[in-house]
């Protein structure tokens, strides 16, 4: 059996989209399951779109979600360099082979000549306005020029690109492990540029050459690359590498939450959720885009969520660690249809992973926030807070955002609760309750409950009628974690002071 070698090959043109993380994840899971090798290759041949810091961002994002790289720019390996801009000489050798064997040619066409060609085709009613087998023989290239004229142009430094010479009438076939047999007539494939005028290869040439030289066994990439796959098949054939061609896997698209169209950054911004793994500041515009990490998502929850966007294990089980995902993963269970990016489901996964953590782990998130706020807190208090809040939170920062009342007395009170629940009975109970707990040596949840029941029985008022009023007086909120435990954490003196303060300023 062929050794499994997969690659994630992003371009450093900006922040890594969350769909790129899913592509990297599926590659990684296959490698992990079959004891293969995971390669990170940086495809930076388009220097005009290169963005400083993007490469580092890619590596940091993969590290955060737990995708470990076996070979790559930083990890090194036997097929270095892994940055395509450093492999120019390799591509030049291979494209020269294509030229020498008549499978590629020099094209000297100017932008004006290319535009004139497209306009002629458009005027003639052609729906295909590409540089192809039907147009190349009327263009300015080494197929229409004599050998001497071609050499003269090359010697004179006339700008050129190198194009693939696509066969003019044949069917190109490939097998995709998700989509089955794919057939495209060569008349639908244009003579793509393989080498640009700046001497840099295009994606088509570089990725085929690198995948062969790096012995890639499976090309797992987005559905948007499926139309280019027949072109790549031709390149494998022209190089004589057909028997070493990798197996193709073109992943389904990530769709908007409503399923209508491909998910974009603009959609995510409008709906208020992240689309990048880590916060990214665009170096050109200084625009800041918040990441999943900074929004309070756990990497293991995000990975679990992404794994299910297009793949399923064939069972009702949903919670999988990275190791469990690798064991369960198979290409056969990846679907063809686009996957809706259900952000509520991502939040659900995050909740499940937070609930499963120990109080000590959760307290670390709370301490992070407290440190930023310059608030001191004992470990015992932090553990108790996290214990009663863990069933209610969605994100790591919620322990602080929803639990501020543990550190600051309320400055405002839930108006709806005040309007509906604050009455003379509440005032009577809270007045007596405050006096009773002030005389208590230690206020535990059990003691607080006992005193409250004693006071309500003494006054002949149902406990249920005053609970929301008591909560508002103590926390300012109409809902929250267990009220008795909340009072235990705050202590009798603080609770009494808060109740007395509320009694003094809440008027109906």
C-alpha positions as CSV (number, residue, x, y, z in Angstrom):
1,X,0.0,0.0,0.0
2,X,1.2,3.5,-0.9
3,X,2.5,5.5,2.1
4,X,-0.1,8.2,3.0
5,X,1.4,11.7,2.6
6,X,-1.0,14.7,2.6
7,X,-0.4,18.4,2.4
8,X,-2.1,21.6,3.4
9,X,-1.0,24.2,1.0
10,X,-2.4,27.7,1.8
11,X,-1.4,31.0,0.2
12,X,-0.2,33.7,2.5
13,X,-2.5,36.3,1.1
14,X,-4.3,37.2,4.4
15,X,-5.9,35.5,7.4
16,X,-6.7,31.8,7.2
17,X,-10.4,31.3,6.6
18,X,-12.1,28.8,8.9
19,X,-12.8,26.7,5.8
20,X,-9.0,26.3,5.4
21,X,-8.8,24.9,8.9
22,X,-11.4,22.3,8.0
23,X,-9.4,21.4,4.9
24,X,-6.2,21.1,7.0
25,X,-8.2,19.0,9.6
26,X,-9.4,16.5,7.0
27,X,-5.9,16.1,5.7
28,X,-4.5,15.7,9.2
29,X,-7.2,13.1,10.3
30,X,-6.5,10.9,7.3
31,X,-2.7,11.1,8.0
32,X,-3.2,10.4,11.7
33,X,-5.5,7.5,11.1
34,X,-3.2,5.8,8.5
35,X,0.1,6.6,10.2
36,X,0.9,9.0,7.4
37,X,2.7,12.3,7.1
38,X,1.2,15.8,7.3
39,X,2.9,18.5,5.3
40,X,2.5,22.3,5.4
41,X,3.5,23.9,2.1
42,X,3.3,27.6,1.6
43,X,2.1,28.5,-1.9
44,X,3.4,32.0,-2.2
45,X,4.0,32.2,-6.0
46,X,1.6,35.2,-6.4
47,X,3.9,37.8,-4.9
48,X,1.4,40.6,-5.8
49,X,-1.0,39.3,-3.2
50,X,1.5,38.4,-0.5
51,X,0.6,39.8,2.9
52,X,3.3,40.2,5.6
53,X,2.5,38.1,8.7
54,X,0.1,35.8,6.9
55,X,2.5,32.8,6.9
56,X,3.1,33.1,10.7
57,X,-0.7,33.5,11.2
58,X,-1.3,30.2,9.3
59,X,1.3,28.3,11.5
60,X,-0.1,29.8,14.7
61,X,-3.7,28.9,13.8
62,X,-2.8,25.3,13.0
63,X,-0.9,25.0,16.3
64,X,-3.8,26.5,18.3
65,X,-6.3,24.0,17.0
66,X,-3.9,21.1,17.5
67,X,-3.0,20.2,14.0
68,X,0.6,19.0,14.2
69,X,2.9,19.4,11.1
70,X,5.4,16.6,10.3
71,X,7.1,18.4,7.4
72,X,7.0,22.1,6.4
73,X,8.7,25.5,6.4
74,X,9.3,25.4,10.2
75,X,9.3,21.7,10.8
76,X,11.8,21.0,7.9
77,X,11.9,17.7,6.1
78,X,13.5,15.7,3.3
79,X,11.7,17.7,0.5
80,X,12.7,21.2,1.6
81,X,12.3,24.0,0.7
82,X,8.5,24.0,1.5
83,X,8.0,27.6,0.5
84,X,7.2,27.7,-3.3
85,X,9.0,31.1,-3.9
86,X,12.2,29.3,-2.9
87,X,11.6,26.5,-5.5
88,X,11.7,28.6,-8.7
89,X,14.6,26.7,-10.3
90,X,12.7,23.4,-9.9
91,X,9.7,24.7,-11.7
92,X,11.8,26.2,-14.5
93,X,13.4,22.8,-15.2
94,X,10.0,21.1,-15.3
95,X,8.3,23.7,-17.5
96,X,11.3,23.5,-19.9
97,X,10.7,19.8,-20.2
98,X,7.1,20.5,-21.3
99,X,8.3,23.1,-23.9
100,X,10.9,20.7,-25.3
101,X,8.3,17.9,-25.7
102,X,5.7,20.2,-27.3
103,X,3.3,20.2,-24.4
104,X,3.8,23.9,-23.6
105,X,4.7,27.0,-25.5
106,X,5.9,30.7,-25.1
107,X,3.1,33.3,-25.5
108,X,4.2,36.9,-26.2
109,X,0.8,38.4,-26.3
110,X,0.3,41.9,-24.8
111,X,-2.6,42.8,-22.7
112,X,-4.0,44.7,-25.7
113,X,-3.8,41.7,-27.9
114,X,-5.5,39.5,-25.4
115,X,-8.3,42.0,-25.0
116,X,-8.7,42.3,-28.7
117,X,-9.0,38.4,-28.9
118,X,-11.7,38.4,-26.3
119,X,-13.6,41.2,-28.0
120,X,-13.5,39.4,-31.3
121,X,-14.9,36.2,-29.8
122,X,-17.5,38.1,-27.9
123,X,-18.6,39.9,-31.1
124,X,-18.8,36.6,-32.9
125,X,-21.2,35.3,-30.2
126,X,-18.8,32.9,-28.6
127,X,-19.6,31.9,-25.0
128,X,-16.0,30.7,-24.6
129,X,-13.6,33.7,-24.8
130,X,-10.5,31.8,-23.6
131,X,-7.0,31.3,-24.9
132,X,-7.4,27.8,-26.1
133,X,-6.9,25.3,-29.0
134,X,-9.4,27.3,-31.1
135,X,-7.6,30.7,-30.7
136,X,-3.9,30.0,-30.1
137,X,-3.1,29.7,-33.7
138,X,-4.0,33.3,-34.4
139,X,-2.1,34.7,-31.4
140,X,1.4,35.9,-30.8
141,X,3.2,32.7,-29.5
142,X,5.9,30.2,-30.4
143,X,3.3,28.0,-32.2
144,X,2.6,30.8,-34.7
145,X,6.1,32.3,-34.8
146,X,9.1,30.6,-36.5
147,X,11.8,29.2,-34.3
148,X,14.0,32.1,-35.2
149,X,11.4,34.7,-34.4
150,X,10.8,33.0,-31.0
151,X,14.5,32.9,-30.2
152,X,14.8,36.6,-31.2
153,X,12.0,37.5,-28.8
154,X,13.5,35.5,-26.0
155,X,17.0,37.0,-26.6
156,X,15.6,40.5,-26.7
157,X,13.8,40.0,-23.4
158,X,10.3,40.4,-24.8
159,X,7.9,39.7,-22.0
160,X,6.2,36.3,-22.2
161,X,4.3,33.6,-20.3
162,X,4.4,29.9,-20.8
163,X,1.1,28.2,-21.5
164,X,0.0,24.6,-21.4
165,X,-0.8,23.2,-24.9
166,X,-4.1,21.5,-24.2
167,X,-5.1,18.7,-26.7
168,X,-7.8,20.1,-29.0
169,X,-10.3,17.2,-28.9
170,X,-10.3,14.6,-26.3
171,X,-12.1,13.7,-23.0
172,X,-10.0,14.1,-19.8
173,X,-11.1,11.8,-16.9
174,X,-10.3,11.6,-13.3
175,X,-11.6,9.8,-10.3
176,X,-12.6,11.8,-7.2
177,X,-13.0,9.8,-4.0
178,X,-16.2,11.8,-3.1
179,X,-17.7,12.5,-6.5
180,X,-16.7,9.5,-8.5
181,X,-15.8,9.8,-12.2
182,X,-15.3,13.3,-13.5
183,X,-15.1,13.8,-17.3
184,X,-14.3,17.1,-19.0
185,X,-13.9,17.6,-22.8
186,X,-10.6,19.3,-23.6
187,X,-12.4,22.0,-25.5
188,X,-13.6,23.3,-22.1
189,X,-10.0,23.6,-20.8
190,X,-8.1,26.7,-21.8
191,X,-4.3,26.9,-22.3
192,X,-3.6,28.0,-18.7
193,X,-0.5,30.0,-17.9
194,X,2.0,27.8,-16.2
195,X,4.8,30.3,-15.8
196,X,4.1,34.0,-15.4
197,X,6.1,36.9,-16.9
198,X,7.9,37.4,-13.5
199,X,9.3,33.9,-13.7
200,X,7.0,32.6,-11.0
201,X,4.9,29.5,-11.6
202,X,1.2,29.5,-11.4
203,X,-0.7,27.3,-8.9
204,X,-1.3,24.7,-11.6
205,X,2.3,24.0,-12.4
206,X,3.7,24.4,-8.9
207,X,1.2,22.3,-7.1
208,X,1.5,19.4,-9.5
209,X,5.3,19.4,-9.5
210,X,5.5,19.7,-5.8
211,X,2.8,17.1,-5.1
212,X,4.8,14.6,-7.3
213,X,8.2,15.5,-5.8
214,X,6.9,15.4,-2.3
215,X,5.2,12.1,-3.0
216,X,1.7,13.2,-2.0
217,X,-0.7,10.3,-2.0
218,X,-4.0,12.3,-1.5
219,X,-4.9,15.8,-2.6
220,X,-7.7,16.9,-0.2
221,X,-8.8,20.4,-1.1
222,X,-11.9,22.6,-1.6
223,X,-14.5,22.0,-4.2
224,X,-13.5,25.3,-5.9
225,X,-10.5,23.4,-7.3
226,X,-12.5,20.7,-9.0
227,X,-12.7,22.6,-12.4
228,X,-8.9,22.7,-12.4
229,X,-8.4,19.0,-11.7
230,X,-8.6,17.9,-15.4
231,X,-5.8,20.4,-16.2
232,X,-3.7,18.9,-13.5
233,X,-4.4,15.4,-14.8
234,X,-3.0,16.6,-18.2
235,X,0.1,17.8,-16.5
236,X,0.6,14.5,-14.7
237,X,0.3,12.8,-18.1
238,X,2.7,15.1,-20.0
239,X,5.3,14.7,-17.2
240,X,4.9,10.9,-17.4
241,X,3.7,10.7,-13.8
242,X,0.3,9.2,-14.3
243,X,1.0,6.1,-12.2
244,X,2.1,8.3,-9.3
245,X,-0.9,10.7,-9.5
246,X,-2.4,11.3,-6.1
247,X,-6.0,10.4,-5.3
248,X,-8.3,13.5,-5.5
249,X,-10.7,14.5,-2.8
250,X,-12.7,17.8,-3.4
251,X,-14.5,18.8,-0.2
252,X,-18.0,20.3,-0.1
253,X,-18.4,24.0,0.3
254,X,-19.1,25.7,3.6
255,X,-22.5,27.5,3.2
256,X,-24.1,30.4,4.9
257,X,-26.2,29.3,8.0
258,X,-29.4,29.5,5.9
259,X,-27.8,27.3,3.2
260,X,-28.0,30.0,0.5
261,X,-24.6,30.5,-1.0
262,X,-21.0,30.1,0.0
263,X,-20.0,31.5,3.5
264,X,-18.0,34.7,3.3
265,X,-16.4,37.1,5.8
266,X,-19.0,39.6,5.0
267,X,-21.8,37.1,6.0
268,X,-20.0,36.3,9.2
269,X,-19.6,40.0,10.0
270,X,-23.2,40.7,9.4
271,X,-24.3,37.8,11.6
272,X,-21.9,38.6,14.3
273,X,-19.6,35.5,14.4
274,X,-15.9,35.0,13.6
275,X,-14.6,33.4,10.4
276,X,-10.9,33.3,11.3
277,X,-9.4,31.0,13.9
278,X,-7.4,33.8,15.6
279,X,-7.9,37.6,15.6
280,X,-6.4,39.2,12.5
281,X,-5.4,42.8,11.9
282,X,-5.2,43.6,8.2
283,X,-1.8,45.2,7.7
284,X,-3.1,47.3,4.8
285,X,-6.3,48.6,6.3
286,X,-5.7,48.0,10.0
287,X,-9.2,46.5,10.1
288,X,-9.4,44.1,13.0
289,X,-11.4,40.8,12.7
290,X,-12.0,38.9,15.9
291,X,-11.1,35.2,15.9
292,X,-12.7,32.1,17.4
293,X,-10.0,31.9,20.0
294,X,-10.6,35.5,21.2
295,X,-14.4,35.0,21.0
296,X,-14.1,32.4,23.7
297,X,-14.1,29.2,21.7
298,X,-12.1,26.2,22.8
299,X,-9.9,24.7,20.1
300,X,-11.1,21.2,20.7
301,X,-14.7,22.3,20.4
302,X,-14.0,24.2,17.2
303,X,-12.3,21.1,15.7
304,X,-15.2,18.9,16.7
305,X,-17.6,21.3,15.1
306,X,-15.6,21.6,11.9
307,X,-15.2,17.9,11.5
308,X,-18.9,17.5,11.2
309,X,-19.2,20.1,8.5
310,X,-19.3,17.7,5.6
311,X,-18.4,14.4,7.4
312,X,-20.2,12.3,9.9
313,X,-19.2,9.1,11.7
314,X,-22.4,7.2,10.8
315,X,-23.6,7.2,14.5
316,X,-25.6,9.5,16.7
317,X,-22.4,10.3,18.7
318,X,-21.3,13.9,18.4
319,X,-18.5,14.6,21.0
320,X,-15.1,13.4,19.6
321,X,-11.6,14.2,20.7
322,X,-9.0,14.7,18.0
323,X,-7.8,11.1,18.6
324,X,-11.3,9.8,18.4
325,X,-12.0,11.8,15.2
326,X,-8.9,10.3,13.6
327,X,-10.0,6.7,14.5
328,X,-13.5,7.3,13.1
329,X,-12.5,9.4,10.1
330,X,-12.9,8.0,6.5
331,X,-13.1,9.8,3.2
332,X,-16.1,7.6,2.2
333,X,-18.2,9.4,4.9
334,X,-17.6,12.9,3.5
335,X,-20.7,14.1,1.6
336,X,-21.0,15.9,-1.7
337,X,-23.5,18.6,-0.6
338,X,-22.4,21.9,0.9
339,X,-22.5,22.1,4.7
340,X,-24.4,24.8,6.5
341,X,-22.2,26.8,8.9
342,X,-24.5,26.6,11.9
343,X,-22.9,28.9,14.5
344,X,-25.5,27.8,17.1
345,X,-24.1,24.3,16.8
346,X,-20.6,25.6,17.2
347,X,-21.7,27.3,20.4
348,X,-23.4,24.0,21.6
349,X,-20.1,22.2,21.1
350,X,-18.3,24.9,23.1
351,X,-20.8,24.5,25.9
352,X,-20.3,20.8,26.1
353,X,-16.5,21.1,26.2
354,X,-16.7,23.8,28.9
355,X,-19.0,21.6,31.0
356,X,-16.6,18.7,30.8
357,X,-13.7,20.7,32.2
358,X,-12.6,20.7,35.8
359,X,-13.4,23.7,38.0
360,X,-9.6,24.3,38.2
361,X,-9.4,24.5,34.4
362,X,-12.4,26.9,34.3
363,X,-11.0,29.0,37.1
364,X,-8.0,29.7,34.9
365,X,-10.2,31.5,32.4
366,X,-11.8,33.5,35.1
367,X,-8.4,34.5,36.5
368,X,-7.4,35.7,33.0
369,X,-10.3,38.2,33.1
370,X,-9.8,39.2,36.7
371,X,-6.1,39.9,36.0
372,X,-7.1,42.3,33.2
373,X,-9.6,44.0,35.5
374,X,-7.0,44.2,38.4
375,X,-9.2,42.2,40.7
376,X,-7.9,39.9,43.3
377,X,-9.7,36.7,44.1
378,X,-8.9,33.6,46.2
379,X,-8.7,30.3,44.4
380,X,-11.4,28.9,46.7
381,X,-13.8,31.6,45.6
382,X,-12.9,31.2,41.9
383,X,-13.5,27.5,42.1
384,X,-16.9,27.9,43.7
385,X,-18.0,30.6,41.1
386,X,-17.0,28.3,38.2
387,X,-18.7,25.3,39.8
388,X,-22.1,27.0,39.9
389,X,-21.7,28.8,36.5
390,X,-20.4,26.0,34.3
391,X,-23.8,24.8,33.3
392,X,-24.8,28.3,32.2
393,X,-21.9,29.6,30.1
394,X,-21.1,29.3,26.4
395,X,-17.7,31.0,26.1
396,X,-14.6,31.2,28.3
397,X,-15.1,34.9,29.0
398,X,-18.7,34.3,30.2
399,X,-17.4,33.4,33.7
400,X,-16.5,37.1,34.1
401,X,-19.1,38.7,31.8
402,X,-22.0,36.9,33.6
403,X,-20.4,36.7,37.0
404,X,-19.3,40.4,37.5
405,X,-21.8,40.6,40.4
406,X,-19.5,38.3,42.5
407,X,-17.0,41.1,42.6
408,X,-19.1,44.3,42.2
409,X,-22.4,45.1,43.9
410,X,-25.2,46.0,41.5
411,X,-25.5,49.6,40.3
412,X,-28.8,48.9,38.5
413,X,-31.6,46.4,38.9
414,X,-33.6,44.4,36.4
415,X,-36.5,46.7,35.7
416,X,-38.9,44.0,34.6
417,X,-38.5,42.1,37.8
418,X,-38.8,45.2,39.9
419,X,-42.1,46.1,38.1
420,X,-43.6,42.6,38.5
421,X,-42.1,41.2,41.7
422,X,-41.0,44.0,44.0
423,X,-43.7,44.6,46.6
424,X,-44.4,45.0,50.3
425,X,-44.0,41.3,51.0
426,X,-40.5,41.3,49.4
427,X,-39.5,44.4,51.4
428,X,-40.7,42.7,54.7
429,X,-38.9,39.4,54.0
430,X,-35.7,41.0,52.8
431,X,-35.6,43.4,55.8
432,X,-35.8,40.6,58.3
433,X,-33.6,38.2,56.2
434,X,-30.8,40.8,56.1
435,X,-30.9,41.1,59.9
436,X,-30.9,37.4,60.5
437,X,-28.0,36.6,58.2
438,X,-26.0,39.5,59.7
439,X,-26.0,37.6,63.0
440,X,-24.9,34.3,61.4
441,X,-21.3,33.2,62.0
442,X,-20.9,31.6,58.5
443,X,-23.4,31.8,55.6
444,X,-23.5,28.6,53.7
445,X,-26.1,27.7,51.0
446,X,-27.9,25.5,53.5
447,X,-27.9,28.1,56.2
448,X,-29.2,30.8,53.8
449,X,-32.0,28.5,52.6
450,X,-32.9,27.6,56.2
451,X,-33.0,31.3,57.4
452,X,-35.0,32.3,54.3
453,X,-37.6,29.6,55.0
454,X,-37.8,30.5,58.6
455,X,-38.3,34.2,57.8
456,X,-41.0,33.5,55.2
457,X,-42.8,31.1,57.5
458,X,-42.7,33.6,60.4
459,X,-44.2,36.3,58.1
460,X,-46.6,33.9,56.4
461,X,-45.3,34.8,53.0
462,X,-44.6,32.1,50.3
463,X,-40.8,31.7,49.6
464,X,-41.4,31.4,45.9
465,X,-43.0,34.9,45.8
466,X,-39.9,36.7,47.0
467,X,-37.0,34.7,45.4
468,X,-36.7,36.9,42.3
469,X,-36.8,40.0,44.4
470,X,-34.1,38.6,46.6
471,X,-32.0,37.7,43.5
472,X,-32.3,41.2,42.1
473,X,-31.3,42.8,45.4
474,X,-28.2,40.7,45.7
475,X,-27.1,40.5,42.0
476,X,-29.1,43.1,40.1
477,X,-30.2,40.4,37.7
478,X,-33.5,38.6,37.2
479,X,-31.8,35.3,36.6
480,X,-28.5,33.6,37.3
481,X,-26.8,30.6,39.0
482,X,-28.1,29.0,42.2
483,X,-29.0,31.9,44.5
484,X,-28.2,30.1,47.8
485,X,-24.7,29.2,46.6
486,X,-24.3,32.7,45.2
487,X,-25.0,34.1,48.7
488,X,-22.6,31.6,50.2
489,X,-19.8,32.8,47.9
490,X,-20.5,36.5,48.6
491,X,-20.7,36.0,52.4
492,X,-23.2,37.2,55.0
493,X,-21.8,40.7,55.4
494,X,-21.8,41.5,51.6
495,X,-25.2,40.0,51.1
496,X,-26.7,42.0,54.0
497,X,-25.1,45.2,52.7
498,X,-26.4,44.6,49.1
499,X,-29.9,43.9,50.4
500,X,-29.9,47.0,52.6
501,X,-28.7,49.1,49.7
502,X,-31.4,47.8,47.4
503,X,-34.1,48.4,50.1
504,X,-32.9,52.0,50.3
505,X,-33.0,52.9,46.7
506,X,-35.6,50.7,45.0
507,X,-39.0,52.5,45.1
508,X,-42.1,51.5,43.3
